[in-house]
Amino acid sequence: MQNVHDVLTTEEGQRAFAHWRLAGLDRLECELEAQLSCALMPPARLHEAVRYAVFGGGKRLRPLLCQASGVALGADRQALDTVGAAVEMVHISSLVYDDLPAMDDDSLRHGRPSVHIQFDEATAILAGSALLTQAFMTLRHTPIPPARQALLMETLARAAGPDGLCGGQMLDLDSLGSVIGLPVLNLMYQMKTGALIRAAVRMGALCAEPSDADLEALDRYATAIGLAFQVVDDILDVTQDSATLGKTAGKDAQDHKPTYVSVFGLDPSRRLARLLNEQAHAALAGFDARATYLRELADQIVNRLH
């Protein structure tokens, strides 16, 4: 049984985390606002679509991971805010593309019409491209030495390209209607979902001066939570409704898409999510209390099941 001191310590920690999270989200919104063009600037329809996509809700998990990783290593807060905004732009870009009829063909995102539904397909494609390019413009403004800016750009480009998001989406499209094993499923989601999560964690660390050991541990943490995030998403897709999810529920099964639930089963997927969370915590064993926010974010990912 927990004693009173343990309970108070836990409650205090949760309050501290909630305060840190809200403050970080507020700064992120300000940074995104500063980096994106006004909706009234020409071409107004494109800027309106970009802002519709960016400010339409979402968990903002990746920029929070970037900030938490940087906090663990003592990085500059403004650098983390700028890098987090760039990572979020790439993530939002991928969602705009993912919803297109040629991809997942989903009309709902964050509880409202997808960009191509609210505007049109051509505008959605251009908005996704605009966000992707703006992300790298944003990184150029990071207040760190140019050589480290270049390393951030390389990290983000790798996560977004054929070894990351693009490659994972291709594997996803190729797998529709197919029966695949767990190794292929893991690879697909390590690229499509995990690559940008790993990049967010690594880029936060790169805003400081991490050791090779720090980066290796953070990579193991990020790999675990990247897969955990996807496992939980697959579980929620079959256990929650569209109103709760903010996107079309049950669409994976409808499209005959392989998921952790379809390949592994519902209860084994739940156990896998918990195991991955344990692995994430184990990866942070060498860090002190400054990695508390990373631990809390890992727990939040898996606690979406409750």
C-alpha positions as CSV (number, residue, x, y, z in Angstrom):
1,M,0.0,0.0,0.0
2,Q,1.3,3.5,-0.8
3,N,2.0,5.7,2.2
4,V,0.8,9.3,2.4
5,H,4.2,10.7,1.4
6,D,4.2,8.6,-1.8
7,V,0.7,9.7,-2.7
8,L,1.5,13.4,-2.1
9,T,4.7,13.1,-4.1
10,T,2.8,11.5,-7.0
11,E,0.1,14.1,-6.9
12,E,2.6,16.9,-6.7
13,G,4.5,15.4,-9.7
14,Q,1.3,15.2,-11.7
15,R,0.5,18.8,-10.9
16,A,4.0,19.8,-12.0
17,F,3.7,17.8,-15.2
18,A,0.2,19.3,-16.0
19,H,1.6,22.8,-15.4
20,W,4.7,22.2,-17.6
21,R,2.5,20.6,-20.3
22,L,0.1,23.6,-20.5
23,A,2.9,26.1,-20.5
24,G,4.6,24.2,-23.3
25,L,1.5,24.0,-25.3
26,D,0.8,27.8,-24.9
27,R,4.4,28.6,-26.1
28,L,4.0,26.1,-29.0
29,E,0.8,27.8,-30.2
30,C,2.6,31.2,-30.1
31,E,5.5,29.8,-32.0
32,L,3.3,28.3,-34.7
33,E,1.4,31.6,-35.0
34,A,4.7,33.5,-35.4
35,Q,6.1,31.1,-38.0
36,L,3.0,30.8,-40.2
37,S,1.7,33.5,-42.6
38,C,-1.5,35.4,-41.9
39,A,-4.6,33.9,-43.6
40,L,-5.2,37.3,-45.3
41,M,-1.9,37.2,-47.3
42,P,-2.1,36.1,-50.9
43,P,-2.8,33.4,-51.8
44,A,-5.3,33.7,-49.0
45,R,-7.0,30.3,-49.6
46,L,-3.7,28.4,-49.2
47,H,-2.8,30.2,-46.0
48,E,-6.3,29.7,-44.7
49,A,-6.0,25.9,-45.4
50,V,-2.6,25.7,-43.7
51,R,-3.9,27.4,-40.6
52,Y,-7.1,25.3,-40.6
53,A,-4.9,22.2,-40.5
54,V,-2.4,23.5,-37.9
55,F,-4.9,25.0,-35.5
56,G,-7.6,22.4,-35.7
57,G,-6.7,20.5,-32.5
58,G,-4.6,17.5,-31.9
59,K,-2.5,16.1,-29.0
60,R,0.7,18.0,-29.9
61,L,2.6,14.9,-28.7
62,R,5.7,15.3,-30.8
63,P,6.6,18.9,-29.8
64,L,6.0,17.9,-26.2
65,L,8.4,15.0,-26.6
66,C,10.9,17.4,-28.1
67,Q,10.6,19.8,-25.2
68,A,10.7,17.0,-22.6
69,S,13.8,15.5,-24.2
70,G,15.5,18.9,-24.2
71,V,14.6,19.5,-20.6
72,A,16.2,16.2,-19.6
73,L,19.5,17.5,-21.1
74,G,19.2,21.2,-20.2
75,A,18.5,22.6,-23.6
76,D,17.5,26.2,-24.3
77,R,13.7,26.7,-24.1
78,Q,13.4,28.9,-27.1
79,A,15.3,26.5,-29.2
80,L,13.0,23.7,-28.1
81,D,9.9,25.8,-28.9
82,T,11.1,26.5,-32.4
83,V,12.2,22.9,-33.1
84,G,8.9,21.6,-31.7
85,A,6.9,23.8,-34.0
86,A,8.9,22.5,-37.0
87,V,8.3,18.9,-36.0
88,E,4.5,19.6,-35.6
89,M,4.4,21.1,-39.1
90,V,5.7,18.0,-40.6
91,H,3.3,15.9,-38.5
92,I,0.3,18.0,-39.6
93,S,1.5,17.8,-43.2
94,S,1.5,14.0,-43.0
95,L,-2.1,14.1,-41.7
96,V,-3.3,16.3,-44.5
97,Y,-1.8,13.9,-47.0
98,D,-3.0,10.8,-45.1
99,D,-6.6,11.9,-45.3
100,L,-6.6,12.4,-49.1
101,P,-8.7,10.1,-51.2
102,A,-5.6,8.6,-52.8
103,M,-4.3,7.6,-49.3
104,D,-6.6,6.7,-46.4
105,D,-9.5,8.7,-47.8
106,D,-10.9,10.0,-44.5
107,S,-13.3,12.9,-44.3
108,L,-12.8,13.5,-40.6
109,R,-9.8,14.8,-38.6
110,H,-9.8,16.1,-35.0
111,G,-13.6,16.1,-35.0
112,R,-14.1,18.2,-38.1
113,P,-13.9,17.9,-41.9
114,S,-10.5,17.0,-43.2
115,V,-8.6,19.7,-45.2
116,H,-9.5,18.3,-48.6
117,I,-13.2,18.2,-47.6
118,Q,-13.2,21.7,-46.1
119,F,-11.3,23.1,-49.1
120,D,-10.5,20.8,-52.0
121,E,-7.9,18.2,-52.9
122,A,-5.6,20.5,-54.8
123,T,-5.6,23.0,-51.9
124,A,-4.9,20.2,-49.4
125,I,-1.9,18.9,-51.4
126,L,-0.5,22.4,-51.6
127,A,-1.2,23.0,-47.9
128,G,0.7,19.8,-47.0
129,S,3.6,20.9,-49.2
130,A,3.6,24.4,-47.7
131,L,3.8,23.0,-44.2
132,L,6.6,20.6,-45.1
133,T,8.8,23.3,-46.5
134,Q,7.9,25.8,-43.8
135,A,9.2,23.3,-41.2
136,F,12.7,23.6,-42.6
137,M,12.5,27.4,-42.8
138,T,11.5,27.3,-39.2
139,L,14.5,25.2,-38.2
140,R,16.7,27.8,-39.8
141,H,15.5,30.2,-37.0
142,T,16.5,27.9,-34.2
143,P,18.9,29.8,-31.8
144,I,21.8,27.3,-32.0
145,P,25.0,27.2,-34.1
146,P,24.5,26.6,-37.9
147,A,26.2,23.2,-37.8
148,R,23.7,22.0,-35.2
149,Q,20.8,23.5,-37.3
150,A,22.0,21.4,-40.2
151,L,22.0,18.3,-38.0
152,L,18.4,19.1,-37.0
153,M,17.4,19.5,-40.7
154,E,19.0,16.2,-41.6
155,T,17.2,14.4,-38.7
156,L,13.8,15.8,-39.7
157,A,14.3,15.2,-43.4
158,R,15.3,11.5,-42.7
159,A,12.2,11.0,-40.6
160,A,9.9,12.5,-43.3
161,G,11.4,10.8,-46.3
162,P,11.6,7.3,-47.8
163,D,13.2,5.9,-44.6
164,G,10.4,7.3,-42.5
165,L,6.9,8.7,-43.1
166,C,6.9,8.4,-46.9
167,G,8.3,4.9,-46.8
168,G,5.9,3.8,-44.1
169,Q,2.9,5.2,-46.0
170,M,4.0,3.2,-49.1
171,L,4.2,0.0,-47.0
172,D,0.8,0.8,-45.6
173,L,-0.7,1.2,-49.0
174,D,1.0,-2.0,-50.3
175,S,-0.4,-3.9,-47.3
176,L,-4.1,-3.2,-47.9
177,G,-6.0,-6.4,-48.1
178,S,-2.9,-8.4,-47.4
179,V,-2.0,-10.8,-44.6
180,I,1.3,-9.7,-43.1
181,G,3.3,-10.9,-40.1
182,L,4.3,-9.0,-37.0
183,P,7.8,-8.2,-38.2
184,V,6.5,-6.4,-41.3
185,L,3.8,-4.6,-39.3
186,N,6.5,-3.4,-36.8
187,L,8.7,-2.1,-39.7
188,M,5.7,-0.3,-41.3
189,Y,4.8,1.5,-38.2
190,Q,8.4,2.2,-37.1
191,M,8.6,4.2,-40.3
192,K,5.1,5.6,-40.6
193,T,4.5,6.5,-37.0
194,G,7.7,5.9,-35.1
195,A,10.2,7.8,-37.3
196,L,8.8,11.3,-36.5
197,I,8.4,10.4,-32.8
198,R,12.0,9.3,-32.7
199,A,13.1,12.4,-34.5
200,A,11.2,14.7,-32.1
201,V,12.9,13.1,-29.1
202,R,16.4,13.2,-30.8
203,M,15.9,16.8,-32.0
204,G,15.1,17.9,-28.5
205,A,18.3,16.3,-27.3
206,L,20.3,17.9,-30.1
207,C,19.3,21.3,-28.9
208,A,21.7,20.6,-26.0
209,E,25.0,18.7,-26.2
210,P,24.0,15.1,-25.7
211,S,26.5,12.3,-25.3
212,D,26.3,9.2,-27.6
213,A,25.0,7.3,-24.6
214,D,22.2,9.9,-24.1
215,L,21.2,9.6,-27.7
216,E,21.2,5.8,-27.7
217,A,19.0,5.7,-24.5
218,L,16.6,8.3,-25.9
219,D,16.4,6.4,-29.2
220,R,15.4,3.2,-27.3
221,Y,12.8,5.2,-25.4
222,A,11.4,6.8,-28.5
223,T,11.3,3.5,-30.4
224,A,9.2,1.9,-27.6
225,I,6.7,4.8,-27.3
226,G,6.4,5.1,-31.1
227,L,5.2,1.5,-31.4
228,A,3.1,1.9,-28.2
229,F,1.4,4.9,-29.7
230,Q,0.4,2.9,-32.8
231,V,-0.7,-0.1,-30.8
232,V,-3.0,2.1,-28.7
233,D,-4.3,3.8,-31.8
234,D,-5.2,0.4,-33.3
235,I,-6.9,-0.6,-30.1
236,L,-8.9,2.6,-29.9
237,D,-10.0,2.3,-33.6
238,V,-12.0,-0.8,-32.7
239,T,-13.1,0.1,-29.1
240,Q,-14.1,3.8,-29.4
241,D,-16.6,5.8,-31.6
242,S,-15.8,8.5,-34.1
243,A,-16.9,11.3,-31.7
244,T,-14.4,10.2,-29.1
245,L,-11.6,9.6,-31.6
246,G,-12.2,12.7,-33.6
247,K,-11.7,10.6,-36.8
248,T,-13.6,7.8,-38.4
249,A,-13.7,4.8,-36.1
250,G,-13.5,1.3,-37.5
251,K,-12.0,2.5,-40.7
252,D,-8.9,0.2,-40.6
253,A,-11.1,-2.9,-40.6
254,Q,-13.4,-1.3,-43.2
255,D,-10.3,-0.8,-45.5
256,H,-8.9,-4.3,-44.7
257,K,-5.8,-2.7,-43.3
258,P,-3.4,-4.8,-41.2
259,T,-3.2,-3.5,-37.6
260,Y,-1.8,-4.8,-34.3
261,V,-5.3,-5.8,-33.4
262,S,-6.0,-7.7,-36.7
263,V,-2.5,-9.4,-36.6
264,F,-2.0,-9.8,-32.9
265,G,-5.5,-9.7,-31.3
266,L,-7.1,-7.2,-28.9
267,D,-5.9,-8.5,-25.5
268,P,-2.4,-9.3,-26.7
269,S,-2.2,-5.8,-28.2
270,R,-3.1,-4.4,-24.8
271,R,-0.4,-6.4,-23.2
272,L,2.1,-5.3,-25.8
273,A,1.3,-1.6,-25.2
274,R,2.0,-2.1,-21.5
275,L,5.2,-4.0,-22.2
276,L,6.4,-1.2,-24.6
277,N,5.7,1.4,-21.8
278,E,7.9,-0.6,-19.4
279,Q,10.6,-0.7,-22.1
280,A,10.4,3.1,-22.4
281,H,10.8,3.6,-18.7
282,A,13.7,1.1,-18.6
283,A,15.5,3.1,-21.3
284,L,15.4,6.2,-19.1
285,A,17.0,4.4,-16.1
286,G,20.2,6.3,-16.4
287,F,18.5,9.7,-16.3
288,D,17.6,11.6,-13.2
289,A,14.4,13.4,-12.3
290,R,14.9,15.8,-15.3
291,A,13.5,13.0,-17.5
292,T,10.3,12.9,-15.5
293,Y,8.3,14.6,-18.3
294,L,9.4,11.9,-20.7
295,R,8.2,9.2,-18.3
296,E,4.9,11.0,-17.9
297,L,4.4,11.3,-21.6
298,A,5.0,7.6,-22.1
299,D,2.4,6.8,-19.4
300,Q,-0.1,9.2,-21.1
301,I,0.3,7.4,-24.4
302,V,-0.7,4.0,-22.9
303,N,-3.2,5.4,-20.5
304,R,-5.4,6.5,-23.4
305,L,-6.7,2.9,-23.1
306,H,-8.4,3.7,-19.7
